[in-house]
Amino acid sequence: TELKISHQFPGGTIDQGDFRDRLCRKFAAEVEKRTNGAMKMQVYPGSSLMKTNAQFGALRKGALDIGLVPLPYAGGEIVETNIGLMPALVTSYEQAAKWKTAEVGALLSKVLADKGMIILSWVWQAGGVASRSRPLIVPEDAKGLKVRGGSREFDQMLKAAGASVISLPSNEIYAAMQTGAMDAAYTSSTSFISFKLEELAKSFTSAQKKSYWFMLEPLIISRKIFDGLPKDKQDVLVAVGTEMEAFGMREARADDVEAARIYAKAGAKVFDLDETIVSKWREVAARSAWKDFAERNASCAALMKAAQQLI
């Protein structure tokens, strides 16, 4: 059995480069090892197999086997996936790690399974914001800026704070910021490193102490592909996927610190957040994004209620 793994992030090796690419390569190597070569996988980084936003549709149909994809990118097809980047809902890795075995994880897994996808690895990343000009720290700072948030709900919070919003994948941020089409962008610490935004940023609000930007970027397999495999192979995929989660969290945390170091070295003014600032953003998010999401349908309301139990 040969499976293809797709993602939008820069490629590297199993030991060097963007940890999301490395996670895919480690996953592939371990699955091949445990199945004595009966299952092989090819990793396609940098959207080299298919365009970033085409991956979810392909996973649902079985046209793509496995992908490591930011969950809210599916928000246009599956509204519930927007909870994977709900502003100020998840504010620590410890809280994020509880989702998988909590009610919210069960509800989200069922939604995805019904739509043809199964999460193999729950990968969470904190993020911050880089700006070409003035720093974006508290909600008042957003007024008048053109900002990329990363999800429909994050954009709603930014609009409520007075920003104009721009929607595009993280691998297109550099070009938009370089041309001046965008003043500031939120993304994960790892993407801030991989996409070299320190070349453009004058200020950087890091995630090394606190964050209100946490994205669920899981390793997902097409249910059609998964269901077509014998149980022993399914069991290996699930087991190895679970084992990759500790690697993902460790590397994401390390990148939060590394991103702050890189941006400071490049000359950007680096700012850290505290609970007081996060609380201010949570107030804006609760009356805008949280409220809107919960009102979209009963499934969204249930997800939001279950997620809030973990705050």
Secondary structure, DSSP 8 states (H G I E B T S, - for coil): -EEEEE-SS----SSSS-HHHHHHHHHHHHHHHHTTTSSEEEEE-TT-SS-GGGHHHHHHHTSSSEEE--GGGGTTT-GGGGGGG-TTT--SHHHHHHGGGSHHHHHHHHHHHHTTEEEEE--EEEEEEEESSS---SGGGGTT-EEE-SSHHHHHHHHHTT-EE----GGGHHHHHHHTS-SEEEEEHHHHHHTTGGGT-SEEE-SSS--SEEEE--EEEEHHHHHTS-HHHHHHHHHHHHHHHHHHHHHHHHHHHHHHHHHHHTT-EEE---HHHHHHHHHHHIIIIIHHHHTT-HHHHHHHHHHHTT-
